[in-house]
Amino acid sequence: MKKMVITVEIWKEGNMFTSYCPELDVASCGHTAEEARKNLIEVIEIQLEETAKLGTLKNFLEEAGYVLEADMLKTEKKMIDFKEISIPVEM
């Protein structure tokens, strides 16, 4: 079995948490940050299983920028900065 490196971003939106994987452009949610993370991993696992069944997994991963290195699927996409900033908005 191969392993895959992903990024998980989590935001609080009202009473819910949204989780997002930018490499695969997949999102999920939950009532807690941990639930949102767990749900995102489940959605990604289902996506990978279904594309494998369709015979399109390799293409899906290549389009997302993933390459196989040893037993690890990696992408050159790396988050290098993440912060909130304020910009002026004229309304």
Secondary structure, DSSP 8 states (H G I E B T S, - for coil): --EE----EEEEETTEEEEEETTTTEEEEESSHHHHHHHHHHHHHHHHHHHHHHT-HHHHHHHTTEEEETTEEEES---------------
